[in-house]
């Protein structure tokens, strides 16, 4: 039975609504009040405090279609995107949750009923796993759901199945966690791979489609497990994986959403080969970049903004590989809004902002992309039989041309090269020490700093514009020039950057002077002046 991605999303939410669940909107990709996460990476993130017992809701059952990103920190799939059938930087996680209401029996029943009755998947195509010591879950599957014991695999602690891995889920190093039971779909004997727990489990025949976590514990920083106030349930099913099954394809990139995006990328770049990996990279990256910007993340050189910048630049580089001669990435936002805007209205309402940010970022990067690629190509030819790109060169590409190290690694991967990551980190540390010694500034300095200049705020009517530098400060000292790596504060005559005020954080972004770039990490107001804090990313400022 063919179902579109949109139809699957609706069917899932409506099924669990009919089972007494509150349909809850997707939370932002920026986790609020959770310093342990870079991005929202699972459906349960927004319910973490509920599982911990420190927050209550007016409902005890919930269901969501949650947007997620895994492209930084511990959960990072960026390097695999475009090279595998199922890795993405952005994905949707369908989930149902119980907060001290139902537990293992109903959670298993709901999952099985939705898959076999609503989606009408053949029962003999499904295989399940349970945690090694979870006899209760095993008996529910075998005795109540009627699953043949040969299709129930115990996983955990390298016991039982000889190649097993843990079947125990946790959001991070600390927080809610517990044993889980997973449901796999068998794509058939024609696909290489073995069942979970076997030596061939990494093959593509058996694909995990649903993970049911029995949330029982709160993992402490020292690793101890404290029982949660009420046993709960957290489930997740990647919509891209189940869509591939319902649409009769094997790769996630063959489902309806990706096929539309891939075709549009091909049209924009003039690409004839629809199997080109770069098409898949760009189709994936437009989703993560668009949703991140819609959720308030802006390109920068730190934290979430740096991850966003890395993804945009990776997409821009793959566009060049396809023959794009000018900015193209932003032109895909409209297609994405058509595909996913009904489920996520913020994508439509923020479309002009998303397009403007992507276009500006790509244009800025394109000014140095060709020169950086030429330098890298020259270095590759000079390496001879060597297969490692020196860390000094990787750093130069980053420092001078704005190439993140992983972008350089991506460029050289298909040529059989790898980068000297340790050498790159040594050079980065040297730069950090130089910046600290030459231009560190502190809050105390800022309090003492007296700025006579004033700045006009124009951000209510525009997000970018031209202005004159009226002052530059390193620490509490006025200076006339800055070089690459210098950390400083720049004052402009007029600025669209909003200064921290009234509980709203200051804007981040870029100042451009010719081909030089100053990365603004924060904007504050000192007297009548708007101060742009950051450092010189490329070139010089004077």
C-alpha positions as CSV (number, residue, x, y, z in Angstrom):
1,X,0.0,0.0,0.0
2,X,1.7,3.2,-1.2
3,X,1.5,6.2,1.2
4,X,3.2,9.6,0.8
5,X,5.3,10.9,3.6
6,X,2.6,13.4,4.5
7,X,0.0,10.7,4.6
8,X,2.2,8.6,7.0
9,X,2.7,11.5,9.3
10,X,-1.0,12.2,9.5
11,X,-2.0,8.5,9.9
12,X,0.5,8.2,12.8
13,X,-0.7,11.2,14.7
14,X,-4.4,10.4,14.1
15,X,-4.0,6.8,15.2
16,X,-2.5,7.8,18.5
17,X,-5.0,10.6,18.9
18,X,-7.6,7.9,18.7
19,X,-5.8,6.0,21.5
20,X,-6.1,8.9,23.9
21,X,-2.9,10.7,23.1
22,X,-2.5,14.5,23.0
23,X,-1.1,15.6,19.7
24,X,1.8,18.0,20.6
25,X,3.5,20.3,18.1
26,X,7.2,19.7,17.3
27,X,9.5,21.7,19.5
28,X,12.3,23.9,18.2
29,X,15.6,22.4,16.9
30,X,17.2,24.6,19.6
31,X,16.7,22.9,22.9
32,X,15.6,25.4,25.5
33,X,16.8,25.1,29.1
34,X,18.9,22.0,28.3
35,X,22.7,22.8,28.1
36,X,23.5,19.1,27.5
37,X,22.2,19.2,23.9
38,X,23.4,21.1,20.9
39,X,20.3,20.4,18.9
40,X,17.0,18.5,19.4
41,X,17.9,15.0,18.4
42,X,15.0,12.9,19.5
43,X,11.2,13.2,20.0
44,X,11.5,12.9,23.8
45,X,13.7,16.0,24.3
46,X,10.8,18.4,24.9
47,X,9.4,15.9,27.5
48,X,12.7,15.4,29.4
49,X,11.6,17.2,32.5
50,X,8.3,15.4,32.5
51,X,10.1,12.1,32.5
52,X,12.3,13.3,35.3
53,X,9.2,14.3,37.3
54,X,10.2,18.0,37.5
55,X,7.4,19.1,35.1
56,X,3.8,18.2,34.7
57,X,1.4,18.4,31.8
58,X,-2.4,18.2,31.6
59,X,-2.1,15.0,29.7
60,X,-0.4,11.7,30.4
61,X,-0.1,10.5,26.8
62,X,1.3,12.4,23.9
63,X,2.3,12.0,20.3
64,X,4.5,14.1,18.0
65,X,6.2,14.4,14.7
66,X,9.4,16.0,15.9
67,X,12.0,17.7,13.6
68,X,15.5,16.6,14.6
69,X,19.1,17.4,13.6
70,X,22.2,15.3,14.1
71,X,25.1,17.2,12.8
72,X,27.2,18.2,15.7
73,X,28.3,17.1,19.1
74,X,27.9,13.5,20.2
75,X,25.1,12.8,17.7
76,X,26.7,13.7,14.4
77,X,25.8,12.1,11.1
78,X,27.2,14.8,8.8
79,X,30.1,12.9,7.4
80,X,27.9,10.0,6.3
81,X,25.3,12.1,4.5
82,X,25.2,11.5,0.8
83,X,27.3,8.3,1.1
84,X,24.7,6.0,2.7
85,X,21.1,5.2,2.1
86,X,19.8,6.3,5.5
87,X,22.0,9.0,7.1
88,X,20.6,12.6,7.3
89,X,21.5,15.8,9.1
90,X,17.7,16.5,9.4
91,X,15.0,13.9,9.9
92,X,11.5,13.6,11.4
93,X,10.9,11.3,14.3
94,X,7.4,10.1,14.9
95,X,6.8,9.2,18.5
96,X,4.3,8.3,21.2
97,X,4.9,8.9,24.9
98,X,3.4,7.8,28.2
99,X,4.2,9.7,31.4
100,X,3.4,7.2,34.1
101,X,0.3,6.0,32.3
102,X,0.7,2.8,30.2
103,X,3.9,0.8,30.0
104,X,5.4,-2.2,28.2
105,X,2.2,-4.1,27.2
106,X,0.3,-1.2,25.7
107,X,3.4,0.3,24.1
108,X,4.1,-2.9,22.3
109,X,0.5,-3.4,21.3
110,X,0.2,0.2,19.9
111,X,3.4,-0.3,17.8
112,X,2.3,-3.6,16.4
113,X,-1.3,-2.5,15.7
114,X,-0.2,0.6,13.8
115,X,2.4,-1.2,11.7
116,X,0.3,-4.3,10.8
117,X,-3.3,-2.9,10.8
118,X,-3.0,0.8,9.9
119,X,0.1,0.5,7.5
120,X,-0.8,-3.1,6.7
121,X,2.8,-4.3,6.8
122,X,3.1,-8.1,6.5
123,X,3.7,-9.7,9.9
124,X,6.2,-12.1,8.5
125,X,8.4,-9.2,7.3
126,X,8.8,-7.9,10.9
127,X,11.4,-9.0,13.5
128,X,11.8,-7.7,17.0
129,X,14.6,-7.3,19.6
130,X,14.5,-7.0,23.3
131,X,17.1,-6.2,25.9
132,X,19.0,-9.3,27.1
133,X,17.4,-9.4,30.5
134,X,14.0,-8.1,29.7
135,X,11.9,-11.2,30.1
136,X,8.7,-9.2,30.4
137,X,9.0,-7.7,27.0
138,X,10.0,-11.0,25.5
139,X,6.9,-12.7,26.9
140,X,4.6,-10.0,25.7
141,X,5.9,-10.4,22.1
142,X,5.9,-14.2,22.2
143,X,2.8,-15.0,24.2
144,X,0.5,-12.1,23.7
145,X,1.4,-10.7,20.2
146,X,2.2,-14.2,18.8
147,X,5.6,-13.4,17.4
148,X,7.5,-16.7,16.6
149,X,10.4,-17.0,19.0
150,X,12.9,-17.3,16.1
151,X,12.0,-13.7,15.2
152,X,12.7,-12.3,18.7
153,X,16.3,-11.5,19.4
154,X,17.8,-10.7,22.8
155,X,20.4,-8.0,22.6
156,X,22.7,-6.6,25.2
157,X,26.0,-6.9,27.1
158,X,27.4,-9.2,24.4
159,X,25.6,-12.1,25.9
160,X,23.2,-14.3,23.9
161,X,23.8,-13.5,20.3
162,X,27.6,-13.5,19.8
163,X,27.9,-10.1,18.1
164,X,25.2,-8.3,20.0
165,X,25.4,-4.7,21.1
166,X,23.5,-3.0,23.9
167,X,19.7,-2.6,23.5
168,X,19.6,0.2,26.0
169,X,18.7,3.8,25.1
170,X,19.8,7.1,26.6
171,X,19.4,10.6,25.4
172,X,22.9,11.6,26.4
173,X,25.6,10.9,29.0
174,X,23.0,11.9,31.6
175,X,19.2,11.9,31.8
176,X,16.3,9.6,31.2
177,X,17.1,6.1,29.9
178,X,16.0,2.5,29.9
179,X,15.9,-0.8,28.0
180,X,14.2,-0.9,24.7
181,X,12.5,-3.2,22.2
182,X,13.1,-2.5,18.5
183,X,11.1,-3.5,15.4
184,X,13.0,-4.4,12.2
185,X,11.7,-4.7,8.6
186,X,13.1,-7.5,6.4
187,X,13.7,-6.2,2.9
188,X,14.2,-9.7,1.6
189,X,16.9,-12.2,0.7
190,X,17.9,-10.3,-2.3
191,X,19.5,-7.7,0.0
192,X,22.7,-8.5,1.8
193,X,22.7,-8.5,5.5
194,X,21.8,-10.5,8.6
195,X,19.4,-10.0,11.5
196,X,20.4,-7.9,14.5
197,X,22.9,-9.6,16.7
198,X,24.5,-11.4,13.8
199,X,27.9,-10.9,12.1
200,X,26.1,-9.4,9.1
201,X,23.8,-7.0,11.1
202,X,25.4,-3.9,9.4
203,X,23.9,-5.0,6.0
204,X,20.8,-3.5,4.5
205,X,18.4,-6.4,4.6
206,X,17.0,-5.8,8.1
207,X,16.3,-2.2,8.8
208,X,15.2,-0.8,12.2
209,X,12.0,1.2,11.9
210,X,10.7,1.6,15.4
211,X,12.4,1.9,18.8
212,X,10.3,1.5,22.0
213,X,12.1,2.7,25.0
214,X,10.9,1.7,28.5
215,X,12.0,4.8,30.4
216,X,12.8,3.5,33.9
217,X,15.9,5.3,35.0
218,X,17.7,8.7,35.3
219,X,21.4,8.2,34.6
220,X,23.6,10.4,36.9
221,X,26.9,12.0,36.0
222,X,28.7,9.2,37.8
223,X,26.9,6.6,35.7
224,X,24.5,5.4,38.4
225,X,20.9,4.6,37.5
226,X,18.2,6.1,39.7
227,X,14.6,4.8,39.2
228,X,12.3,7.4,37.7
229,X,9.2,8.5,39.7
230,X,6.9,6.7,37.3
231,X,7.9,4.2,34.6
232,X,7.2,5.7,31.2
233,X,7.4,5.1,27.5
234,X,9.3,6.9,24.8
235,X,9.1,5.7,21.2
236,X,10.6,6.8,17.9
237,X,10.1,5.9,14.3
238,X,12.0,7.7,11.6
239,X,9.5,8.9,9.0
240,X,12.0,8.6,6.2
241,X,12.7,4.9,6.8
242,X,9.0,3.9,7.1
243,X,8.2,6.1,4.0
244,X,10.8,4.1,2.0
245,X,9.1,0.9,2.9
246,X,5.6,2.2,2.2
247,X,6.7,3.6,-1.2
248,X,8.5,0.4,-2.2
249,X,12.0,1.8,-2.4
250,X,15.2,0.8,-0.5
251,X,17.0,4.2,0.0
252,X,15.5,7.1,2.0
253,X,16.7,9.3,-0.9
254,X,14.2,7.6,-3.2
255,X,11.1,8.7,-1.2
256,X,8.7,11.4,-2.5
257,X,10.2,14.4,-0.5
258,X,13.8,13.7,-1.5
259,X,12.9,12.9,-5.1
260,X,11.3,16.2,-5.6
261,X,14.2,18.0,-4.0
262,X,16.8,16.0,-6.0
263,X,15.1,16.8,-9.3
264,X,14.9,20.5,-8.4
265,X,18.6,20.5,-7.5
266,X,19.4,18.8,-10.8
267,X,17.3,21.3,-12.8
268,X,18.9,24.3,-11.1
269,X,22.5,23.0,-11.5
270,X,21.9,21.5,-15.0
271,X,22.8,18.0,-13.8
272,X,21.7,15.0,-16.0
273,X,22.9,12.2,-13.7
274,X,20.2,11.8,-11.0
275,X,22.4,9.3,-9.2
276,X,25.1,11.8,-8.4
277,X,25.8,11.8,-4.6
278,X,26.1,15.6,-4.6
279,X,22.4,15.8,-5.4
280,X,21.6,13.8,-2.3
281,X,23.9,15.9,-0.1
282,X,22.2,19.1,-1.2
283,X,18.7,17.7,-0.9
284,X,19.5,16.7,2.7
285,X,21.3,19.9,3.6
286,X,18.5,22.2,2.5
287,X,16.2,20.6,5.1
288,X,18.5,21.0,8.0
289,X,19.7,24.5,7.0
290,X,16.2,25.8,6.4
291,X,14.7,24.5,9.6
292,X,17.7,25.7,11.7
293,X,17.3,29.2,10.4
294,X,13.6,29.1,10.8
295,X,14.2,28.2,14.4
296,X,16.5,31.2,14.9
297,X,20.0,29.8,14.3
298,X,22.2,32.1,12.2
299,X,25.6,31.2,10.6
300,X,28.5,32.0,12.9
301,X,31.8,30.7,14.1
302,X,30.7,29.1,17.3
303,X,28.2,26.6,18.6
304,X,25.1,26.0,16.6
305,X,25.8,28.8,14.2
306,X,29.1,27.1,13.3
307,X,27.4,23.8,12.6
308,X,24.9,25.6,10.3
309,X,27.8,27.4,8.5
310,X,29.5,24.0,8.0
311,X,26.4,22.5,6.4
312,X,25.8,25.5,4.1
313,X,29.4,25.5,2.9
314,X,29.3,21.7,2.3
315,X,26.2,22.2,0.2
316,X,27.8,25.1,-1.7
317,X,30.8,23.0,-2.5
318,X,28.7,20.1,-3.8
319,X,26.8,22.6,-5.9
320,X,30.1,23.6,-7.5
321,X,30.8,19.9,-8.2
322,X,27.6,19.8,-10.1
323,X,28.5,22.8,-12.1
324,X,26.7,25.6,-10.3
325,X,28.3,29.0,-11.3
326,X,26.3,31.2,-8.9
327,X,24.3,31.0,-5.7
328,X,21.7,28.3,-6.0
329,X,21.0,26.8,-2.5
330,X,18.4,29.4,-1.5
331,X,16.3,28.6,-4.5
332,X,15.3,25.3,-3.0
333,X,13.6,26.8,0.1
334,X,10.4,27.3,-1.8
335,X,10.2,23.7,-2.9
336,X,10.8,22.6,0.7
337,X,8.1,24.9,2.0
338,X,5.7,23.4,-0.5
339,X,6.6,19.9,0.6
340,X,6.7,20.4,4.4
341,X,5.1,23.7,5.1
342,X,1.7,22.3,5.9
343,X,3.1,20.2,8.7
344,X,5.5,22.9,9.8
345,X,4.0,26.4,9.1
346,X,7.0,28.2,10.4
347,X,8.8,27.1,7.3
348,X,6.4,29.1,5.1
349,X,6.3,32.1,7.4
350,X,10.1,32.3,7.7
351,X,10.7,31.5,4.0
352,X,12.0,35.1,3.0
353,X,14.4,35.1,6.0
354,X,15.7,31.7,5.2
355,X,16.3,32.5,1.6
356,X,18.0,35.8,2.4
357,X,20.4,34.2,5.0
358,X,21.3,31.2,2.7
359,X,21.9,33.5,-0.3
360,X,24.1,35.8,1.7
361,X,26.1,33.0,3.3
362,X,26.7,31.2,0.0
363,X,27.7,34.5,-1.7
364,X,30.3,35.2,1.0
365,X,31.7,31.8,0.8
366,X,31.9,31.7,-3.0
367,X,34.4,34.6,-3.0
368,X,37.0,32.4,-1.4
369,X,35.9,29.0,-2.5
370,X,37.6,28.9,-5.8
371,X,40.9,30.1,-4.4
372,X,40.8,27.7,-1.6
373,X,40.0,24.8,-3.9
374,X,42.9,25.8,-6.2
375,X,45.3,25.8,-3.2
376,X,44.1,22.4,-2.1
377,X,44.4,21.0,-5.6
378,X,48.0,22.3,-5.8
379,X,48.8,20.7,-2.4
380,X,47.3,17.3,-3.5
381,X,49.4,17.2,-6.6
382,X,52.5,17.9,-4.5
383,X,51.9,15.2,-1.9
384,X,53.0,12.4,-4.3
385,X,52.3,9.1,-2.6
386,X,51.3,10.7,0.7
387,X,47.7,10.2,1.7
388,X,47.4,12.7,4.5
389,X,46.8,16.4,4.2
390,X,49.1,18.2,6.6
391,X,47.4,19.9,9.5
392,X,49.1,23.2,8.7
393,X,47.4,23.3,5.3
394,X,44.0,22.3,6.7
395,X,44.4,25.2,9.2
396,X,45.4,27.6,6.4
397,X,42.3,26.7,4.4
398,X,40.2,27.3,7.5
399,X,41.9,30.5,8.6
400,X,42.3,32.2,5.2
401,X,39.5,30.8,3.1
402,X,36.9,29.8,5.6
403,X,37.1,26.0,5.0
404,X,36.0,24.0,8.0
405,X,38.3,21.0,8.5
406,X,35.5,18.6,7.8
407,X,34.8,20.3,4.5
408,X,38.4,19.8,3.5
409,X,38.1,16.2,4.5
410,X,34.9,15.9,2.4
411,X,36.7,17.4,-0.6
412,X,39.6,15.0,-0.5
413,X,37.7,11.9,0.6
414,X,36.9,10.7,-3.0
415,X,40.6,11.1,-3.9
416,X,41.6,8.6,-1.2
417,X,43.2,11.3,1.1
418,X,42.5,12.0,4.8
419,X,43.4,15.1,6.8
420,X,45.8,15.3,9.7
421,X,43.2,16.2,12.4
422,X,45.7,16.2,15.2
423,X,47.9,18.7,13.4
424,X,44.9,20.9,12.6
425,X,43.9,21.0,16.2
426,X,47.5,22.0,17.2
427,X,47.3,24.9,14.9
428,X,43.9,25.9,16.1
429,X,45.2,25.9,19.7
430,X,48.1,28.1,18.7
431,X,45.6,30.6,17.2
432,X,43.4,30.5,20.3
433,X,46.5,31.3,22.5
434,X,47.5,34.1,20.2
435,X,44.0,35.6,20.3
436,X,43.9,35.4,24.1
437,X,47.3,37.1,24.5
438,X,46.7,39.8,22.0
439,X,43.1,40.7,22.2
440,X,41.2,39.1,25.1
441,X,38.5,41.2,26.5
442,X,36.4,40.6,29.6
443,X,33.1,41.8,31.1
444,X,35.1,44.0,33.6
445,X,36.8,45.8,30.7
446,X,33.5,46.4,29.0
447,X,32.1,48.0,32.1
448,X,35.0,50.4,32.3
449,X,34.9,51.1,28.6
450,X,33.5,54.5,27.7
451,X,32.4,55.0,24.1
452,X,31.5,58.4,22.8
453,X,30.1,57.3,19.5
454,X,26.5,56.6,18.9
455,X,24.9,54.1,16.5
456,X,21.6,54.2,14.6
457,X,19.6,50.9,14.7
458,X,18.0,50.1,11.3
459,X,17.1,46.5,12.0
460,X,13.4,47.1,12.0
461,X,13.4,47.8,8.3
462,X,16.4,45.8,7.0
463,X,18.6,42.8,7.9
464,X,21.7,44.0,6.1
465,X,23.1,47.3,4.9
466,X,26.3,49.4,4.4
467,X,27.8,51.5,7.2
468,X,31.1,53.1,8.3
469,X,33.3,51.8,11.1
470,X,33.5,54.6,13.8
471,X,35.6,52.7,16.4
472,X,37.5,49.5,17.0
473,X,38.4,48.2,20.5
474,X,40.6,45.4,21.7
475,X,39.9,45.0,25.3
476,X,39.6,48.6,26.6
477,X,42.0,50.0,24.0
478,X,41.0,51.7,20.8
479,X,42.9,50.4,17.8
480,X,43.1,51.3,14.1
481,X,43.4,47.9,12.5
482,X,42.7,44.2,13.1
483,X,44.2,41.0,11.5
484,X,42.8,37.5,11.1
485,X,42.2,35.8,14.4
486,X,41.9,39.1,16.4
487,X,39.1,39.3,18.9
488,X,37.6,42.7,19.1
489,X,34.6,45.1,19.3
490,X,33.5,47.1,16.3
491,X,31.2,50.2,16.5
492,X,29.3,51.2,13.3
493,X,27.4,54.4,12.4
494,X,24.3,52.4,11.7
495,X,23.5,48.7,12.1
496,X,20.8,46.1,11.6
497,X,22.2,44.0,14.5
498,X,19.9,44.1,17.5
499,X,21.8,44.7,20.8
500,X,21.0,42.6,23.9
501,X,18.0,44.2,25.7
502,X,14.9,43.4,27.5
503,X,15.7,39.7,27.9
504,X,16.4,39.3,24.1
505,X,19.9,38.1,23.3
506,X,22.1,40.2,20.9
507,X,22.2,39.3,17.2
508,X,25.0,37.3,15.7
509,X,26.2,37.5,12.0
510,X,28.9,38.8,9.8
511,X,30.5,42.2,9.0
512,X,32.1,42.3,5.6
513,X,34.8,44.7,4.5
514,X,35.9,43.9,0.9
515,X,36.8,40.2,1.1
516,X,37.5,40.4,4.8
517,X,35.0,38.9,7.3
518,X,34.3,39.7,10.9
519,X,32.2,37.1,12.7
520,X,29.9,38.7,15.2
521,X,29.1,36.4,18.1
522,X,27.2,39.0,20.2
523,X,25.8,42.5,20.0
524,X,25.5,44.8,23.0
525,X,24.8,48.4,23.7
526,X,27.3,50.6,25.6
527,X,25.9,54.1,26.1
528,X,24.6,55.2,22.7
529,X,26.8,52.8,20.7
530,X,26.0,49.4,19.4
531,X,29.0,47.2,19.9
532,X,29.6,44.1,17.7
533,X,31.7,41.6,19.5
534,X,33.6,38.9,17.6
535,X,36.8,38.2,15.7
536,X,38.3,38.5,12.3
537,X,37.6,35.3,10.4
538,X,39.2,36.3,7.1
539,X,41.5,39.2,6.1
540,X,42.0,42.5,7.9
541,X,39.8,45.3,9.2
542,X,40.8,48.9,9.5
